[in-house]
Amino acid sequence: MSEDDRKRWNSRYQEQPGAREPSAFLRSLAGQLPSTGRALDVAGGTGHDALWLARRGLDVTLADISDVALERAGEAAREAGVALRLQRLDVETEPLPPGPFQVVLCLNFLWRPLFTGFPKVLAPGGLLVFSQPTRSNLQRHPHPSARFLLDEGELPRLLHDLAVVSYTEGWTEEGRHEARLVATLRAPGNA
């Protein structure tokens, strides 16, 4: 991303209203996710999902390109009485923070080269939680544009050294057509 992208995201977050609820998809995974260890929220914006993970007991790093989003996430963490590690990061040009992480979360952000980086930062047995709208979403919504959408059935094919735990694709209760995936990094010796 360029400095123009950073400015665009800063402007977008400046205009957004306050706190949002954590992702319904993420909350639906509560029974599968650990409550200790480290988590990474990639392109996590203002931190609504990162805060939910931190409240569960995880040591969470929130990485985002937007200074405004990170400021808001920091304020929300202080108000909630939880700690978040905040890192300004352009994931399109900079590597992910060093792991190992028990959970890597990436919701509503698509940069396909990240899929080669996820296994490098996941702990053995760690979980990747990922969701992104597919091209079918354009049937009901003009955004995000096709450039930022997955092809139908594409998501599992993007995985490198990860095993699918669960995968769904379809219309969600929120009215978006999404591909949702939980994958794990195989422990050494487990093919």
C-alpha positions as CSV (number, residue, x, y, z in Angstrom):
1,M,0.0,0.0,0.0
2,S,1.1,3.6,-0.5
3,E,1.0,6.6,1.7
4,D,-2.2,7.5,-0.2
5,D,-3.8,4.2,1.0
6,R,-2.8,5.0,4.6
7,K,-4.4,8.4,4.3
8,R,-7.5,6.9,2.8
9,W,-7.9,4.4,5.6
10,N,-7.2,7.1,8.2
11,S,-10.0,9.2,6.7
12,R,-12.3,6.2,6.6
13,Y,-11.7,5.4,10.3
14,Q,-12.0,9.1,11.2
15,E,-15.5,9.2,9.7
16,Q,-16.7,5.8,11.2
17,P,-18.8,5.9,14.3
18,G,-17.5,4.5,17.6
19,A,-17.2,0.9,18.7
20,R,-18.4,-2.0,16.7
21,E,-19.4,-5.5,17.9
22,P,-16.9,-8.3,17.4
23,S,-17.5,-10.5,14.3
24,A,-20.3,-12.9,14.7
25,F,-18.1,-15.5,12.9
26,L,-15.3,-15.0,15.4
27,R,-17.8,-15.3,18.4
28,S,-19.2,-18.5,16.9
29,L,-15.7,-20.0,17.3
30,A,-15.5,-19.3,21.0
31,G,-15.4,-23.0,21.9
32,Q,-12.6,-23.8,19.4
33,L,-10.3,-20.9,20.3
34,P,-7.7,-20.9,23.1
35,S,-8.0,-18.5,26.0
36,T,-4.2,-18.3,26.6
37,G,-1.3,-17.6,24.4
38,R,-0.7,-15.0,21.7
39,A,-3.0,-13.8,18.9
40,L,-2.4,-11.6,15.9
41,D,-5.2,-9.6,14.3
42,V,-4.1,-8.7,10.8
43,A,-5.6,-5.5,9.4
44,G,-7.8,-5.4,12.5
45,G,-8.9,-1.8,12.2
46,T,-10.2,-0.3,15.4
47,G,-9.8,-3.5,17.3
48,H,-13.3,-4.8,18.0
49,D,-12.2,-8.4,17.3
50,A,-8.8,-7.9,19.0
51,L,-10.5,-6.7,22.1
52,W,-12.8,-9.7,22.2
53,L,-9.7,-12.0,22.0
54,A,-7.9,-10.0,24.7
55,R,-11.0,-10.2,27.0
56,R,-10.7,-14.0,26.6
57,G,-7.2,-13.9,28.0
58,L,-5.0,-13.8,24.9
59,D,-2.0,-11.6,24.4
60,V,-3.1,-9.8,21.3
61,T,-1.1,-7.9,18.7
62,L,-3.3,-5.7,16.4
63,A,-1.6,-4.8,13.1
64,D,-3.1,-2.2,10.8
65,I,-1.9,0.5,8.4
66,S,-4.1,3.2,9.8
67,D,-2.8,5.4,12.6
68,V,-6.4,6.5,13.4
69,A,-7.6,2.9,13.7
70,L,-4.7,2.1,16.1
71,E,-5.4,5.2,18.2
72,R,-9.1,4.2,18.5
73,A,-8.1,0.6,19.3
74,G,-5.7,1.8,22.0
75,E,-8.4,4.0,23.6
76,A,-11.0,1.2,23.5
77,A,-8.4,-1.2,25.1
78,R,-7.8,1.3,27.9
79,E,-11.5,1.8,28.5
80,A,-12.0,-2.0,28.6
81,G,-9.1,-2.5,30.9
82,V,-7.2,-4.9,28.6
83,A,-3.9,-4.7,26.9
84,L,-3.4,-4.7,23.2
85,R,0.0,-4.5,21.4
86,L,-0.5,-2.1,18.5
87,Q,1.6,-2.2,15.4
88,R,1.4,0.1,12.4
89,L,2.0,-2.3,9.6
90,D,1.6,-2.2,5.8
91,V,1.1,-6.0,5.3
92,E,1.4,-5.5,1.5
93,T,5.0,-4.4,1.9
94,E,6.2,-5.5,5.4
95,P,6.4,-8.9,7.0
96,L,3.9,-10.0,9.6
97,P,5.0,-9.6,13.3
98,P,7.1,-12.6,14.4
99,G,5.3,-15.4,16.0
100,P,4.5,-17.9,17.1
101,F,0.8,-17.1,17.5
102,Q,-1.8,-19.5,18.7
103,V,-4.4,-17.6,16.7
104,V,-4.0,-15.5,13.6
105,L,-7.2,-13.6,12.6
106,C,-7.8,-11.9,9.3
107,L,-11.3,-10.8,8.6
108,N,-12.5,-8.6,5.7
109,F,-9.0,-8.1,4.3
110,L,-7.7,-9.8,1.2
111,W,-4.1,-9.8,0.2
112,R,-3.4,-13.2,-1.3
113,P,0.4,-13.2,-0.6
114,L,-0.4,-13.2,3.1
115,F,-1.3,-16.9,2.8
116,T,2.4,-17.7,2.4
117,G,3.2,-15.8,5.6
118,F,0.5,-17.2,7.8
119,P,2.2,-20.6,8.4
120,K,5.5,-18.8,9.3
121,V,3.9,-17.0,12.3
122,L,1.5,-19.7,13.5
123,A,2.5,-22.0,16.3
124,P,2.2,-25.7,15.6
125,G,-1.5,-26.5,16.2
126,G,-2.3,-22.8,15.9
127,L,-5.4,-21.6,14.2
128,L,-5.9,-19.2,11.2
129,V,-9.4,-17.6,11.3
130,F,-10.2,-16.0,8.0
131,S,-13.3,-14.6,6.2
132,Q,-13.8,-12.5,3.1
133,P,-16.7,-11.9,0.8
134,T,-16.8,-13.7,-2.5
135,R,-17.7,-12.5,-6.0
136,S,-21.3,-13.6,-5.3
137,N,-21.6,-10.8,-2.8
138,L,-21.8,-8.4,-5.8
139,Q,-25.3,-9.8,-6.4
140,R,-26.6,-7.8,-3.4
141,H,-23.8,-5.3,-2.6
142,P,-21.6,-3.0,-4.8
143,H,-18.8,-3.1,-2.2
144,P,-16.2,-4.4,-1.9
145,S,-15.4,-4.3,-5.5
146,A,-14.5,-7.5,-7.4
147,R,-10.8,-6.7,-7.0
148,F,-11.1,-7.4,-3.3
149,L,-13.3,-10.5,-3.5
150,L,-12.5,-14.2,-3.5
151,D,-13.6,-16.4,-6.4
152,E,-16.0,-19.1,-5.4
153,G,-14.1,-22.0,-3.9
154,E,-10.8,-20.2,-4.0
155,L,-10.1,-19.8,-0.3
156,P,-9.0,-23.4,0.5
157,R,-6.7,-23.4,-2.5
158,L,-4.8,-20.4,-1.1
159,L,-3.6,-22.4,1.9
160,H,0.1,-23.3,2.3
161,D,1.1,-25.9,4.9
162,L,-2.2,-25.5,6.7
163,A,-5.0,-28.0,7.1
164,V,-8.6,-27.0,6.9
165,V,-10.5,-27.4,10.2
166,S,-13.8,-25.9,8.9
167,Y,-14.8,-24.1,5.7
168,T,-18.1,-22.6,4.7
169,E,-19.1,-20.4,1.8
170,G,-22.5,-18.8,1.4
171,W,-24.9,-16.0,2.5
172,T,-24.4,-15.1,6.1
173,E,-27.0,-13.8,8.6
174,E,-25.5,-10.4,8.1
175,G,-26.5,-10.6,4.4
176,R,-23.0,-11.0,2.9
177,H,-21.8,-13.8,0.7
178,E,-18.6,-14.9,2.5
179,A,-16.0,-17.6,2.5
180,R,-15.1,-18.5,6.1
181,L,-12.3,-20.7,7.1
182,V,-10.5,-22.1,10.2
183,A,-7.2,-23.8,9.4
184,T,-4.5,-25.2,11.6
185,L,-0.7,-25.4,11.2
186,R,0.1,-29.1,11.3
187,A,2.4,-30.0,14.2
188,P,5.8,-31.4,13.0
189,G,5.4,-35.0,12.0
190,N,1.6,-34.7,11.4
191,A,0.9,-34.7,7.7
